[in-house]
C-alpha cells in the first residue's frame, strides 16, 4: 500500500505533466513539472510546481524552478477550481507546450 504524505492529503486533483525518466536516470536527479488543485483553509488553490535543472531548455527563459500559485477559488468553487486545473494541465498537445503555457502564467503569479 502506498502511503500518501500528509501534505498531499488535501489534493483534490493533480497531474504530473513531465518528469525525468527513472529508467535513464535511476540515481537522479529527479526533475518534474506538476499542476495540482488542493483544498486550503478557506478555498481551493491551483499550484504549478516547476522543478527543472538550471540548464533545462523547457519552458520560458527567466522562469525559475519553484511553486507558483496560479489561481484561487472560494470554498463554494471546488468544481471550478478542479476544472481550471484540468484545463491548464491539458492546454496543449505536448508537455513542452504545456510548460510554456504554465510558465507564461507563472510570470504574473505568486512564487512560494
C-alpha atoms as one frame of an Amber mdcrd trajectory, in Angstrom:
protein
   0.000   0.000   0.000   1.352   3.421  -0.936   1.374   5.879   1.929   0.152
   9.348   0.985   2.250  12.070   2.568   0.402  14.417   4.898   0.968  17.396
   2.596  -0.724  15.636  -0.333  -3.884  14.553   1.515  -5.614  17.821   0.701
  -5.031  17.453  -3.048  -8.303  17.049  -4.905  -6.696  16.708  -8.363  -3.137
  16.560  -9.708  -1.205  15.742 -12.847   2.499  15.318 -13.495   2.944  16.974
 -16.882   6.562  15.891 -17.343   9.243  14.077 -15.308  12.704  12.627 -15.802
  12.727   9.022 -16.920  13.761   6.818 -13.971  14.963   4.180 -16.444  17.529
   6.612 -17.869  18.404   8.290 -14.561  17.823   5.707 -11.793  20.013   7.597
  -9.321  18.654  11.014 -10.155  18.454  13.851 -10.378  14.663  13.831 -10.412
  13.037  16.779 -12.177   9.341  17.284 -12.870   6.522  19.635 -13.802   3.269
  19.217 -11.931  -0.007  21.058 -11.561  -2.495  20.379  -8.807  -5.619  21.650
  -7.124  -5.751  21.435  -3.361  -8.079  22.386  -0.563  -6.806  25.249   1.576
  -8.221  26.646   4.811 -10.712  28.939   3.075 -10.902  27.734  -0.518  -9.125
  25.900  -3.319  -5.760  26.762  -4.807  -4.210  25.793  -8.131  -0.459  25.288
  -7.869   2.181  24.907 -10.561   5.284  23.052  -9.361   8.307  23.643 -11.583
  11.383  21.590 -10.666  13.763  21.709 -13.632  17.540  21.794 -13.881  19.028
  25.270 -14.342  20.288  24.375 -17.824  16.976  22.800 -18.941  15.642  24.444
 -22.112  11.975  23.622 -21.446   9.623  26.497 -20.834  10.294  30.218 -20.968
  13.584  31.882 -20.156  13.613  33.740 -16.865  11.133  31.499 -15.049  12.843
  29.793 -12.120  12.005  26.487 -10.506   9.601  26.785  -7.613   5.971  26.561
  -6.572   3.627  29.092  -8.155   0.099  29.932  -7.003  -1.772  30.263 -10.296
  -5.329  30.757  -9.090  -7.556  30.689  -6.014 -11.241  29.846  -5.625 -13.632
  30.183  -2.659 -14.950  27.164  -0.729 -18.008  27.117  -3.000 -15.799  26.973
  -6.129 -14.430  23.435  -5.770 -15.640  22.231  -9.172 -14.499  25.418 -10.893
 -11.041  25.040  -9.352 -10.717  21.430 -10.485 -11.950  22.309 -13.972  -9.417
  25.154 -14.251  -6.553  22.877 -13.143  -7.565  20.175 -15.636  -7.803  22.691
 -18.482  -4.392  24.180 -17.641  -2.757  20.753 -17.443  -4.187  19.735 -20.813
  -3.930  23.066 -22.603  -1.619  21.910 -25.403  -0.590  18.829 -27.339   2.903
  18.274 -25.942   4.451  18.611 -22.478   6.831  21.292 -23.784   3.913  23.436
 -24.998   2.082  22.949 -21.684   5.213  24.010 -19.774   5.478  27.186 -21.865
   1.810  27.939 -21.216   2.237  27.400 -17.463   5.432  29.478 -17.443   3.519
  32.351 -19.043   1.030  32.238 -16.159   3.829  31.823 -13.613   5.431  35.104
 -14.672   2.431  37.000 -13.281   1.666  34.763 -10.302   2.986  34.446  -6.759
   6.087  32.254  -6.298   6.397  30.481  -2.970
